[in-house]
């Protein structure tokens, strides 16, 4: 683990600082694309990873970003209900253009376009969680309360 050096991770660090979140964005030599990879690199449980799952709203074409506990499978039906439209899978090009991030590095803030954002209530089980910081090799730690304040979202039941 080392301090962030990638320009996207540094931008995420600046956005966090601007939002008043006192945390450090760190990078790893090995990828942290999946919850399991991130947990192994960090040394925490898979559940403590705040993974970002991206869908595409079929009517609006807008990205729907679900920040979920790493051990949960996300229910497409519950998310569709919450956002009021059917969902489609988001391919890598859509994720990049809508969020500004590559799959495996989607941060819960600083998106390239407006997104609909949902938070998995199960993340509240933990004192701190780890989220992607804009690249498949960078992460940052924050409390669930900070995540809620940062995103302006309410907690919801999104798991399968």
DSSP file (Angstrom, degrees, kcal/mol; ACC not computed):
  #  RESIDUE AA STRUCTURE BP1 BP2  ACC     N-H-->O    O-->H-N    N-H-->O    O-->H-N    TCO  KAPPA ALPHA  PHI   PSI    X-CA   Y-CA   Z-CA
    1    1 A X              0   0    0      0, 0.0     2,-0.3     0, 0.0    27,-0.2   0.000 360.0 360.0 360.0 134.9    0.0    0.0    0.0
    2    2 A X  E     -A   27   0A   0     25,-2.2    25,-3.1     0, 0.0     3,-0.1  -0.956 360.0 -79.4-143.3 160.8    1.3    3.4   -0.9
    3    3 A X  E     -A   26   0A   0     -2,-0.3    23,-0.2    23,-0.2    21,-0.0  -0.285  64.2 -86.9 -59.8 148.6   -0.1    7.0   -1.2
    4    4 A X        +     0   0    0     21,-2.0    -1,-0.1     1,-0.1    21,-0.1  -0.248  51.1 162.8 -59.6 140.8   -2.1    7.6   -4.4
    5    5 A X        +     0   0    0     -3,-0.1    -1,-0.1    21,-0.0     2,-0.1   0.527  42.1 102.3-129.0 -25.8   -0.1    8.8   -7.4
    6    6 A X  S  > S-     0   0    0      1,-0.1     4,-2.5     4,-0.0     5,-0.2  -0.398  76.3-125.5 -64.6 137.8   -2.5    8.2  -10.3
    7    7 A X  H  > S+     0   0    0      1,-0.2     4,-2.1     2,-0.2    -1,-0.1   0.852 109.8  50.2 -54.4 -38.3   -4.1   11.4  -11.5
    8    8 A X  H  > S+     0   0    0      2,-0.2     4,-2.2     1,-0.2    -1,-0.2   0.913 111.4  47.8 -68.7 -41.2   -7.6   10.0  -11.1
    9    9 A X  H  > S+     0   0    0      2,-0.2     4,-2.3     1,-0.2    -2,-0.2   0.877 111.5  51.2 -65.2 -37.4   -6.9    8.8   -7.6
   10   10 A X  H  X S+     0   0    0     -4,-2.5     4,-2.1     2,-0.2    -2,-0.2   0.877 108.4  51.8 -66.6 -37.4   -5.4   12.2   -6.7
   11   11 A X  H  X S+     0   0    0     -4,-2.1     4,-2.4    -5,-0.2    -2,-0.2   0.912 109.7  49.7 -63.6 -42.0   -8.6   13.9   -8.1
   12   12 A X  H  X S+     0   0    0     -4,-2.2     4,-2.5   121,-0.3    -2,-0.2   0.914 109.0  52.4 -62.1 -42.7  -10.7   11.6   -5.9
   13   13 A X  H  X S+     0   0    0     -4,-2.3     4,-2.4     1,-0.2    -1,-0.2   0.897 110.0  48.8 -59.5 -40.6   -8.5   12.5   -2.9
   14   14 A X  H  X S+     0   0    0     -4,-2.1     4,-2.9     2,-0.2    -2,-0.2   0.907 109.8  51.1 -66.9 -41.5   -9.1   16.2   -3.6
   15   15 A X  H  X S+     0   0    0     -4,-2.4     4,-1.5     2,-0.2    -2,-0.2   0.900 111.2  48.8 -61.9 -40.8  -12.8   15.7   -3.9
   16   16 A X  H  <>S+     0   0    0     -4,-2.5     5,-2.7     2,-0.2     4,-0.2   0.921 112.1  48.2 -64.0 -44.5  -12.8   13.9   -0.6
   17   17 A X  H ><5S+     0   0    0     -4,-2.4     3,-1.7     1,-0.2    -2,-0.2   0.920 109.8  52.2 -61.4 -44.3  -10.8   16.7    1.0
   18   18 A X  H 3<5S+     0   0    0     -4,-2.9    -1,-0.2     1,-0.3    -2,-0.2   0.816 107.6  53.2 -61.4 -30.3  -13.1   19.3   -0.4
   19   19 A X  T 3<5S-     0   0    0     -4,-1.5    -1,-0.3    -5,-0.2    -2,-0.2   0.434 121.0-109.7 -84.8   0.3  -16.1   17.4    1.1
   20   20 A X  T < 5 +     0   0    0     -3,-1.7     2,-0.7     1,-0.3    -3,-0.2   0.674  69.6 144.8  81.4  17.3  -14.4   17.5    4.5
   21   21 A X      < -     0   0    0     -5,-2.7     2,-1.3    -6,-0.2    -1,-0.3  -0.816  40.8-150.6 -92.5 115.8  -13.6   13.8    4.6
   22   22 A X        +     0   0    0     -2,-0.7     2,-0.3    -3,-0.1    -5,-0.1  -0.705  49.6 116.7 -89.1  92.9  -10.3   13.2    6.4
   23   23 A X        -     0   0    0     -2,-1.3     2,-0.5   -10,-0.1   119,-0.1  -0.946  58.5-119.0-149.7 166.5   -9.0   10.1    4.7
   24   24 A X        -     0   0    0     -2,-0.3   117,-0.5   117,-0.1     2,-0.5  -0.950  16.7-139.3-115.7 131.2   -6.1    9.0    2.6
   25   25 A X        -     0   0    0     -2,-0.5   -21,-2.0   115,-0.1     2,-0.3  -0.765  29.4-170.0 -83.4 128.8   -6.4    7.5   -0.9
   26   26 A X  E     -AB   3 139A   0    113,-2.6   113,-2.3    -2,-0.5     2,-0.3  -0.870  11.6-147.8-122.7 155.6   -4.0    4.6   -1.2
   27   27 A X  E     -AB   2 138A   0    -25,-3.1   -25,-2.2    -2,-0.3     2,-0.3  -0.880   6.8-153.3-121.2 153.7   -2.8    2.5   -4.2
   28   28 A X        -     0   0    0    109,-2.2     4,-0.1    -2,-0.3    14,-0.0  -0.874  22.3-132.4-122.0 155.6   -1.8   -1.1   -4.4
   29   29 A X  S    S+     0   0    0     -2,-0.3     2,-0.2     2,-0.1    -1,-0.1   0.863  96.5  60.2 -71.1 -37.6    0.5   -3.0   -6.8
   30   30 A X  S    S-     0   0    0      1,-0.1    -2,-0.2   107,-0.1    11,-0.0  -0.598 102.5 -92.8 -90.6 154.5   -2.1   -5.7   -7.2
   31   31 A X        -     0   0    0     -2,-0.2   106,-0.2     1,-0.1    10,-0.1  -0.282  24.6-167.6 -66.2 150.0   -5.6   -4.9   -8.6
   32   32 A X        +     0   0    0    104,-4.0     6,-0.2    72,-0.2   105,-0.2  -0.163  47.6 126.2-122.4  34.4   -8.5   -4.1   -6.3
   33   33 A X        +     0   0    0    103,-0.3     2,-0.2     4,-0.1    71,-0.1   0.868  67.3  44.3 -63.7 -40.8  -11.1   -4.5   -9.0
   34   34 A X  S  > S-     0   0    0    102,-0.1     4,-2.7    -3,-0.1     5,-0.2  -0.625  89.0-113.5-104.1 164.1  -13.3   -7.0   -7.2
   35   35 A X  H  > S+     0   0    0     -2,-0.2     4,-2.7     1,-0.2     5,-0.2   0.901 118.8  50.5 -60.4 -40.6  -14.4   -7.0   -3.6
   36   36 A X  H  > S+     0   0    0      2,-0.2     4,-2.2     1,-0.2    -1,-0.2   0.914 111.4  47.2 -66.1 -42.8  -12.3  -10.2   -3.0
   37   37 A X  H  > S+     0   0    0      2,-0.2     4,-2.2     1,-0.2    -2,-0.2   0.923 114.6  47.1 -63.2 -43.7   -9.2   -8.6   -4.5
   38   38 A X  H  X S+     0   0    0     -4,-2.7     4,-2.7     2,-0.2     5,-0.3   0.930 111.9  49.4 -64.6 -45.3   -9.7   -5.4   -2.5
   39   39 A X  H  X>S+     0   0    0     -4,-2.7     4,-3.0     1,-0.2     5,-1.4   0.903 111.8  49.3 -61.6 -41.5  -10.3   -7.2    0.7
   40   40 A X  H  <5S+     0   0    0     -4,-2.2    -1,-0.2    -5,-0.2    -2,-0.2   0.909 113.8  45.7 -64.3 -41.9   -7.2   -9.4    0.2
   41   41 A X  H  <5S+     0   0    0     -4,-2.2    -2,-0.2    -5,-0.2    -1,-0.2   0.901 120.9  38.2 -67.5 -40.9   -5.0   -6.3   -0.5
   42   42 A X  H  <5S-     0   0    0     -4,-2.7    -2,-0.2    -5,-0.2    -3,-0.2   0.859 104.8-124.0 -79.6 -37.4   -6.4   -4.3    2.4
   43   43 A X  T  <5S+     0   0    0     -4,-3.0     2,-0.2     1,-0.3    -3,-0.2   0.786  70.5 112.6  92.2  34.2   -6.7   -7.1    4.9
   44   44 A X  S   <S-     0   0    0     -5,-1.4    -1,-0.3    -6,-0.2     2,-0.1  -0.700  73.7 -79.4-124.6 179.0  -10.4   -6.7    5.7
   45   45 A X    >   -     0   0    0     -2,-0.2     3,-1.1     1,-0.1     4,-0.2  -0.458  36.5-118.1 -78.1 155.5  -13.5   -8.8    5.1
   46   46 A X  G >  S+     0   0    0      1,-0.2     3,-1.7     2,-0.2    24,-0.5   0.859 114.3  62.7 -59.3 -35.7  -15.2   -8.8    1.7
   47   47 A X  G 3  S+     0   0    0     23,-0.3    23,-0.5     1,-0.3    -1,-0.2   0.769  93.2  63.0 -62.4 -26.6  -18.3   -7.3    3.4
   48   48 A X  G <  S+     0   0    0     -3,-1.1    82,-2.5    21,-0.2     2,-0.5   0.455  81.0  99.3 -81.0   0.2  -16.3   -4.2    4.4
   49   49 A X  E <   -c  130   0A   0     -3,-1.7    21,-1.8    80,-0.2     2,-1.3  -0.780  67.6-147.7 -87.7 125.0  -15.8   -3.3    0.7
   50   50 A X  E     -cD 131  69A   0     80,-3.8    82,-0.6    -2,-0.5    19,-0.2  -0.715  27.3-167.5 -91.7  85.6  -18.2   -0.7   -0.5
   51   51 A X  E     - D   0  68A   0     17,-2.0    17,-2.8    -2,-1.3     2,-0.6  -0.452  14.7-135.5 -79.6 148.0  -18.4   -1.9   -4.1
   52   52 A X  E     - D   0  67A   0     15,-0.2     2,-0.5    54,-0.1    52,-0.3  -0.916  17.5-170.7-106.3 120.9  -20.0    0.1   -6.9
   53   53 A X  E     - D   0  66A   0     13,-2.9    13,-3.1    -2,-0.6     2,-0.5  -0.945  11.2-153.8-109.8 128.6  -22.3   -1.7   -9.3
   54   54 A X  E     + D   0  65A   0     -2,-0.5    36,-0.7    11,-0.2     2,-0.3  -0.899  16.2 174.1-112.3 129.5  -23.5    0.3  -12.3
   55   55 A X  E     -ED  89  64A   0      9,-2.7     9,-2.4    -2,-0.5     2,-0.5  -0.741  27.1-126.0-116.1 169.4  -26.7   -0.2  -14.3
   56   56 A X  E     -ED  88  63A   0     32,-2.6    32,-2.4    -2,-0.3     2,-0.3  -0.988  21.7-126.3-118.5 124.9  -28.2    1.8  -17.1
   57   57 A X  E  >  -E   87   0A   0      5,-3.0     4,-2.0    -2,-0.5    30,-0.2  -0.542  16.3-147.4 -66.5 127.7  -31.8    3.1  -16.8
   58   58 A X  T  4 S+     0   0    0     28,-2.5    -1,-0.2    -2,-0.3    29,-0.1   0.858  93.6  35.8 -71.1 -33.5  -33.6    1.8  -19.9
   59   59 A X  T  4 S+     0   0    0     27,-0.5    -1,-0.2     1,-0.1    28,-0.1   0.916 129.4  30.8 -83.2 -46.0  -35.9    4.8  -20.2
   60   60 A X  T  4 S-     0   0    0      2,-0.1    -2,-0.2     1,-0.0     3,-0.1   0.755  88.2-139.5 -85.9 -25.9  -33.6    7.6  -19.0
   61   61 A X     <  +     0   0    0     -4,-2.0     2,-0.2     1,-0.3    -3,-0.1   0.525  57.2 139.3  74.3   4.9  -30.3    6.2  -20.2
   62   62 A X        -     0   0    0      1,-0.1    -5,-3.0    -6,-0.1    -1,-0.3  -0.511  59.1-107.1 -83.7 148.7  -28.8    7.5  -17.0
   63   63 A X  E     -D   56   0A   0     51,-0.5    53,-2.6    -7,-0.2     2,-0.5  -0.531  25.0-156.4 -72.8 139.3  -26.3    5.5  -14.9
   64   64 A X  E     -Df  55 116A   0     -9,-2.4    -9,-2.7    -2,-0.2     2,-0.6  -0.979  10.2-163.9-117.0 114.6  -27.6    4.0  -11.7
   65   65 A X  E     -Df  54 117A   0     51,-3.1    53,-2.5    -2,-0.5     2,-0.6  -0.892   3.3-166.3-106.7 121.0  -24.8    3.4   -9.2
   66   66 A X  E     -Df  53 118A   0    -13,-3.1   -13,-2.9    -2,-0.6     2,-0.8  -0.931   7.7-156.7-106.9 120.9  -25.4    1.1   -6.3
   67   67 A X  E     +Df  52 119A   0     51,-2.9    53,-2.8    -2,-0.6     2,-0.3  -0.869  31.4 171.3 -97.6 107.3  -22.8    1.2   -3.5
   68   68 A X  E     -D   51   0A   0    -17,-2.8   -17,-2.0    -2,-0.8     2,-0.1  -0.785  41.2 -91.3-122.0 157.3  -23.2   -2.2   -1.9
   69   69 A X  E >   -D   50   0A   0     -2,-0.3     3,-2.3   -19,-0.2   -19,-0.2  -0.458  41.7-121.4 -62.9 137.1  -21.5   -4.3    0.7
   70   70 A X  T 3  S+     0   0    0    -21,-1.8   -23,-0.3   -24,-0.5   -35,-0.1   0.679 109.8  54.2 -59.4 -20.8  -19.0   -6.5   -1.0
   71   71 A X  T 3  S+     0   0    0    -24,-0.2     2,-0.4   -22,-0.1    -1,-0.3   0.452  94.2  89.2 -93.1   0.4  -20.6   -9.7    0.3
   72   72 A X    <   -     0   0    0     -3,-2.3     2,-0.4   -25,-0.1    -4,-0.1  -0.775  67.6-141.4-100.4 140.8  -24.1   -8.8   -1.1
   73   73 A X        -     0   0    0     -2,-0.4    87,-3.1    -5,-0.0     2,-0.4  -0.835  31.3-122.3 -89.7 137.7  -25.5   -9.6   -4.5
   74   74 A X  B     -I  159   0B   0     -2,-0.4     2,-0.8    85,-0.3    85,-0.3  -0.667  13.8-131.7 -88.2 133.3  -27.5   -6.6   -5.7
   75   75 A X     >  -     0   0    0     83,-3.5     4,-2.2    -2,-0.4     5,-0.2  -0.745  11.0-162.2 -84.4 111.5  -31.2   -7.2   -6.6
   76   76 A X  H  > S+     0   0    0     -2,-0.8     4,-2.7     1,-0.2     5,-0.2   0.876  91.7  54.5 -59.8 -37.2  -31.9   -5.6  -10.0
   77   77 A X  H  > S+     0   0    0      2,-0.2     4,-2.3     1,-0.2    -1,-0.2   0.915 108.7  46.6 -64.6 -44.1  -35.6   -5.7   -9.2
   78   78 A X  H  > S+     0   0    0      2,-0.2     4,-2.2     1,-0.2    -1,-0.2   0.897 114.3  47.8 -65.9 -39.2  -35.2   -3.8   -5.9
   79   79 A X  H  X S+     0   0    0     -4,-2.2     4,-2.1    79,-0.2     5,-0.2   0.925 111.1  50.5 -67.4 -43.6  -33.0   -1.2   -7.6
   80   80 A X  H  X>S+     0   0    0     -4,-2.7     4,-1.4     1,-0.2     5,-1.4   0.907 111.1  49.8 -59.3 -42.1  -35.4   -0.8  -10.5
   81   81 A X  H  <5S+     0   0    0     -4,-2.3    -1,-0.2     1,-0.2    -2,-0.2   0.921 110.3  50.4 -60.0 -45.4  -38.2   -0.3   -8.0
   82   82 A X  H  <5S+     0   0    0     -4,-2.2    -2,-0.2     1,-0.2    -1,-0.2   0.841 117.8  37.4 -65.0 -35.4  -36.2    2.3   -6.1
   83   83 A X  H  <5S-     0   0    0     -4,-2.1    -1,-0.2     2,-0.2    -2,-0.2   0.543 106.8-123.5 -97.8  -7.5  -35.3    4.4   -9.2
   84   84 A X  T  <5S+     0   0    0     -4,-1.4     2,-0.3    -5,-0.2    -3,-0.2   0.771  76.4  78.8  76.1  26.8  -38.7    3.9  -10.9
   85   85 A X  S   <S-     0   0    0     -5,-1.4    -2,-0.2    -6,-0.2    -1,-0.2  -0.987  82.5 -93.9-158.5 156.9  -37.5    2.4  -14.2
   86   86 A X        -     0   0    0     -2,-0.3   -28,-2.5    -3,-0.1   -27,-0.5  -0.306  43.1-136.8 -67.3 156.9  -36.3   -0.8  -15.7
   87   87 A X  E     -E   57   0A   0    -30,-0.2     2,-0.3   -29,-0.1   -30,-0.2  -0.849  14.9-164.7-120.4 153.0  -32.5   -1.4  -15.8
   88   88 A X  E     -E   56   0A   0    -32,-2.4   -32,-2.6    -2,-0.3     2,-0.1  -0.901  37.5 -90.2-126.3 159.5  -30.1   -2.8  -18.3
   89   89 A X  E     -E   55   0A   0     -2,-0.3     2,-0.6   -34,-0.2   -34,-0.2  -0.392  38.6-132.7 -65.4 147.1  -26.5   -4.0  -17.8
   90   90 A X        -     0   0    0    -36,-0.7   -36,-0.1    -2,-0.1     2,-0.1  -0.915  17.2-147.5-106.0 122.8  -23.9   -1.3  -18.3
   91   91 A X     >  -     0   0    0     -2,-0.6     4,-2.6     1,-0.1     5,-0.2  -0.325  33.2 -95.7 -82.6 173.0  -21.0   -2.2  -20.5
   92   92 A X  H  > S+     0   0    0      1,-0.2     4,-2.4     2,-0.2     5,-0.2   0.860 123.7  51.5 -58.8 -39.9  -17.4   -0.9  -19.9
   93   93 A X  H  > S+     0   0    0      2,-0.2     4,-2.5     1,-0.2    -1,-0.2   0.914 111.3  47.5 -64.9 -42.6  -17.8    2.0  -22.4
   94   94 A X  H  > S+     0   0    0      2,-0.2     4,-2.8     1,-0.2     5,-0.3   0.930 111.8  50.4 -63.6 -45.2  -21.1    3.1  -20.7
   95   95 A X  H  X>S+     0   0    0     -4,-2.6     4,-2.5     1,-0.2     6,-0.7   0.930 112.7  46.8 -59.1 -46.1  -19.6    3.0  -17.2
   96   96 A X  H  X5S+     0   0    0     -4,-2.4     4,-1.9    -5,-0.2    -1,-0.2   0.929 116.1  43.4 -62.6 -46.7  -16.5    5.0  -18.3
   97   97 A X  H  <5S+     0   0    0     -4,-2.5    -2,-0.2     1,-0.2    -1,-0.2   0.871 119.9  41.6 -71.0 -35.2  -18.6    7.7  -20.1
   98   98 A X  H  <5S+     0   0    0     -4,-2.8    15,-1.9    -5,-0.2    -2,-0.2   0.879 131.2  21.5 -79.7 -38.6  -21.3    8.0  -17.4
   99   99 A X  H  <5S-     0   0    0     -4,-2.5    13,-0.5    -5,-0.3    -3,-0.2   0.716  92.3-127.1-103.1 -24.2  -19.0    7.9  -14.3
  100  100 A X  S  <<S+     0   0    0     -4,-1.9     2,-0.3    -5,-0.6    -4,-0.2   0.478  78.5  99.6  86.4   2.6  -15.6    8.9  -15.6
  101  101 A X  S    S-     0   0    0     -6,-0.7    -1,-0.3     6,-0.1    -2,-0.3  -0.862  74.2-114.8-123.0 154.8  -14.2    5.7  -14.1
  102  102 A X    >   -     0   0    0     32,-0.5     3,-2.1    -2,-0.3     4,-0.2  -0.545  48.7 -86.5 -80.3 152.6  -13.2    2.3  -15.4
  103  103 A X  T 3  S+     0   0    0      1,-0.3    -1,-0.1    -2,-0.2    33,-0.1  -0.357 120.4  33.6 -55.0 136.9  -15.1   -0.8  -14.1
  104  104 A X  T 3  S+     0   0    0    -52,-0.3    -1,-0.3   -71,-0.1   -72,-0.2   0.382 117.1  58.1  92.6  -3.3  -13.4   -1.9  -10.9
  105  105 A X    <   +     0   0    0     -3,-2.1    29,-1.1    29,-0.2     2,-0.6   0.217  63.5 141.8-139.6  15.2  -12.5    1.6   -9.9
  106  106 A X        -     0   0    0    -54,-0.2    26,-0.4    -4,-0.2   -54,-0.1  -0.490  37.7-153.3 -70.5 112.5  -15.9    3.5   -9.8
  107  107 A X        -     0   0    0     -2,-0.6    26,-0.1     2,-0.2    -6,-0.1  -0.419  22.8-118.7 -79.1 158.7  -15.8    5.8   -6.8
  108  108 A X  S    S+     0   0    0     24,-0.5     2,-0.3    -2,-0.1     3,-0.1   0.327  94.6  38.2 -81.1  10.3  -19.0    6.9   -5.0
  109  109 A X  S    S+     0   0    0      1,-0.1    -2,-0.2   -10,-0.0    42,-0.1  -0.950  90.4  47.8-149.1 166.6  -18.3   10.5   -5.9
  110  110 A X        +     0   0    0     -2,-0.3    -1,-0.1     1,-0.2    -3,-0.1   0.808  65.6 179.2  73.7  31.9  -17.0   12.7   -8.7
  111  111 A X        -     0   0    0      1,-0.1   -11,-0.2    -3,-0.1   -12,-0.2  -0.343  34.9-129.5 -71.3 149.0  -19.0   11.2  -11.6
  112  112 A X  S    S+     0   0    0    -13,-0.5     2,-0.3   -16,-0.2   -13,-0.2   0.813  92.6  19.3 -66.9 -32.6  -18.6   12.6  -15.1
  113  113 A X  S    S-     0   0    0    -15,-1.9     2,-0.1     0, 0.0    -2,-0.1  -0.879 103.3 -77.4-131.3 162.9  -22.4   12.9  -15.5
  114  114 A X        -     0   0    0     -2,-0.3   -51,-0.5     1,-0.0     2,-0.3  -0.412  55.1-173.6 -61.1 137.1  -25.3   13.0  -13.1
  115  115 A X        -     0   0    0    -53,-0.1     2,-0.5    -2,-0.1   -51,-0.2  -0.894  30.0-116.8-127.9 158.6  -26.1    9.5  -11.8
  116  116 A X  E     -f   64   0A   0    -53,-2.6   -51,-3.1    -2,-0.3     2,-0.4  -0.873  39.5-160.5 -91.4 129.7  -28.8    8.0   -9.6
  117  117 A X  E     -f   65   0A   0     -2,-0.5     2,-0.4   -53,-0.2   -51,-0.2  -0.934  13.8-175.7-121.3 135.2  -27.1    6.7   -6.5
  118  118 A X  E     -f   66   0A   0    -53,-2.5   -51,-2.9    -2,-0.4     2,-0.4  -0.970  13.0-147.2-127.7 144.7  -28.3    4.1   -4.0
  119  119 A X  E     -fg  67 155A   0     35,-0.9    37,-2.2    -2,-0.4     2,-0.5  -0.945  17.9-125.9-115.6 131.9  -26.6    3.0   -0.8
  120  120 A X  E >   - g   0 156A   0    -53,-2.8     3,-1.9    -2,-0.4     4,-0.3  -0.625  13.2-145.7 -74.4 119.5  -26.8   -0.6    0.6
  121  121 A X  G >  S+     0   0    0     35,-2.8     3,-1.6    -2,-0.5    -1,-0.2   0.733  92.4  74.5 -60.2 -22.2  -28.1   -0.4    4.2
  122  122 A X  G >  S+     0   0    0     34,-0.3     3,-1.6     1,-0.3    -1,-0.3   0.702  78.7  73.2 -66.9 -18.1  -25.9   -3.4    5.1
  123  123 A X  G X  S+     0   0    0     -3,-1.9     3,-1.5     1,-0.3    -1,-0.3   0.739  80.2  74.6 -65.6 -20.8  -22.8   -1.2    5.0
  124  124 A X  G <  S+     0   0    0     -3,-1.6    -1,-0.3     1,-0.3    -2,-0.2   0.581  75.5  80.1 -69.0  -8.3  -24.0    0.4    8.3
  125  125 A X  G <  S+     0   0    0     -3,-1.6     2,-0.3    -4,-0.1    -1,-0.3   0.711  87.6  69.7 -66.5 -20.0  -22.9   -2.9   10.0
  126  126 A X  S <  S-     0   0    0     -3,-1.5    18,-0.5    -4,-0.1     3,-0.1  -0.694  73.0-139.8-111.3 152.1  -19.3   -1.6   10.0
  127  127 A X  S    S+     0   0    0     -2,-0.3    17,-0.4     1,-0.2     2,-0.3   0.910  95.7   5.8 -68.4 -44.1  -17.3    1.1   11.8
  128  128 A X        -     0   0    0     15,-0.2     2,-0.3    16,-0.1    -1,-0.2  -0.966  67.2-164.8-137.7 156.4  -15.5    1.8    8.5
  129  129 A X  E     - H   0 142A   0     13,-3.0    13,-2.3    -2,-0.3     2,-0.4  -0.885  18.5-125.3-133.2 166.2  -15.7    0.6    4.9
  130  130 A X  E     -cH  49 141A   0    -82,-2.5   -80,-3.8    -2,-0.3     2,-0.3  -0.959  25.2-174.0-118.6 130.6  -13.4    0.8    1.9
  131  131 A X  E     -cH  50 140A   0      9,-2.7     9,-2.1    -2,-0.4   -80,-0.1  -0.864  33.4 -94.4-121.8 155.9  -14.5    2.3   -1.5
  132  132 A X  E     - H   0 139A   0    -82,-0.6   -24,-0.5   -26,-0.4     7,-0.3  -0.374  26.6-151.2 -64.9 146.1  -12.8    2.5   -4.9
  133  133 A X        -     0   0    0      5,-2.1  -121,-0.3     2,-0.5  -120,-0.2  -0.033  60.0 -72.7-114.3  29.2  -11.0    5.8   -5.5
  134  134 A X  S    S+     0   0    0    -29,-1.1   -32,-0.5     4,-0.2     2,-0.3   0.267 111.4  65.8 106.0 -13.2  -11.3    6.0   -9.2
  135  135 A X  S >  S-     0   0    0      3,-0.3     3,-1.3   -31,-0.1    -2,-0.5  -0.936  86.1-111.9-135.1 160.2   -8.9    3.4  -10.5
  136  136 A X  T 3  S+     0   0    0     -2,-0.3  -104,-4.0     1,-0.2  -103,-0.3   0.362 118.5  46.2 -72.1   8.4   -8.8   -0.5  -10.2
  137  137 A X  T 3  S+     0   0    0   -106,-0.2  -109,-2.2  -105,-0.2     2,-0.4   0.329 100.2  78.0-126.9   2.1   -5.8   -0.1   -7.9
  138  138 A X  E <   +B   27   0A   0     -3,-1.3    -5,-2.1  -111,-0.2    -3,-0.3  -0.918  46.7 163.6-125.7 144.8   -6.9    2.6   -5.5
  139  139 A X  E     -BH  26 132A   0   -113,-2.3  -113,-2.6    -2,-0.4     2,-0.3  -0.917  16.1-155.6-144.9 167.5   -9.2    2.8   -2.5
  140  140 A X  E     - H   0 131A   0     -9,-2.1    -9,-2.7    -2,-0.3     2,-0.4  -0.986  16.3-128.0-146.8 155.1  -10.1    4.9    0.5
  141  141 A X  E     + H   0 130A   0   -117,-0.5     2,-0.3    -2,-0.3   -11,-0.2  -0.813  34.5 152.5-104.8 142.5  -11.6    4.3    3.9
  142  142 A X  E     - H   0 129A   0    -13,-2.3   -13,-3.0    -2,-0.4     2,-0.2  -0.972  42.4 -99.4-156.7 166.2  -14.5    6.1    5.4
  143  143 A X     >  -     0   0    0     -2,-0.3     4,-2.3   -15,-0.2   -15,-0.2  -0.530  34.9-114.4 -84.9 157.5  -17.4    5.6    7.9
  144  144 A X  H  > S+     0   0    0    -18,-0.5     4,-2.5   -17,-0.4     5,-0.2   0.884 119.4  55.5 -57.0 -37.1  -20.9    4.7    6.7
  145  145 A X  H  > S+     0   0    0      1,-0.2     4,-2.3     2,-0.2    -1,-0.2   0.902 107.8  48.3 -62.8 -40.0  -22.0    8.1    8.1
  146  146 A X  H  > S+     0   0    0      2,-0.2     4,-2.9     1,-0.2    -1,-0.2   0.894 109.8  52.6 -65.8 -39.3  -19.4    9.8    5.9
  147  147 A X  H  X S+     0   0    0     -4,-2.3     4,-2.1     2,-0.2     6,-0.3   0.921 110.8  47.1 -61.4 -44.0  -20.5    7.8    2.9
  148  148 A X  H  X>S+     0   0    0     -4,-2.5     4,-2.2     2,-0.2     5,-0.7   0.925 115.2  45.2 -63.3 -45.5  -24.1    8.9    3.4
  149  149 A X  H  <5S+     0   0    0     -4,-2.3    -2,-0.2     1,-0.2    -1,-0.2   0.897 112.3  52.5 -65.3 -40.4  -23.1   12.5    3.9
  150  150 A X  H  <5S+     0   0    0     -4,-2.9    -1,-0.2     1,-0.2    -2,-0.2   0.883 119.8  32.6 -62.8 -41.3  -20.8   12.5    0.9
  151  151 A X  H  <5S-     0   0    0     -4,-2.1    -1,-0.2    -5,-0.2    -2,-0.2   0.701  94.2-135.9 -91.4 -22.1  -23.4   11.1   -1.4
  152  152 A X  T  <5 +     0   0    0     -4,-2.2     2,-0.2     1,-0.3    -3,-0.2   0.700  60.8 133.2  71.8  18.4  -26.5   12.7    0.0
  153  153 A X      < -     0   0    0     -5,-0.7    -1,-0.3    -6,-0.3     2,-0.2  -0.646  54.3-125.7-103.0 157.5  -28.3    9.4   -0.3
  154  154 A X        -     0   0    0     -2,-0.2   -35,-0.9    -3,-0.1     2,-0.2  -0.580  33.7-101.0 -91.0 162.2  -30.5    7.4    2.1
  155  155 A X  E     +g  119   0A   0     -2,-0.2     2,-0.3   -37,-0.1   -35,-0.2  -0.559  47.3 174.6 -79.7 148.2  -29.8    3.8    3.0
  156  156 A X  E     -g  120   0A   0    -37,-2.2   -35,-2.8    -2,-0.2     2,-0.8  -0.973  39.8 -99.4-150.6 165.7  -31.9    1.1    1.3
  157  157 A X        +     0   0    0     -2,-0.3   -37,-0.1   -37,-0.2    -2,-0.0  -0.794  51.5 149.1 -88.0 107.6  -32.5   -2.6    0.9
  158  158 A X        +     0   0    0     -2,-0.8   -83,-3.5   -80,-0.0   -79,-0.2   0.355  32.1 112.6-119.9   1.2  -30.8   -3.5   -2.4
  159  159 A X  B      I   74   0B   0    -85,-0.3   -85,-0.3     1,-0.1   -87,-0.0  -0.463 360.0 360.0 -87.6 153.4  -29.6   -7.0   -1.8
  160  160 A X              0   0    0    -87,-3.1   -86,-0.1    -2,-0.2    -1,-0.1   0.445 360.0 360.0 -71.0 360.0  -30.8  -10.1   -3.5
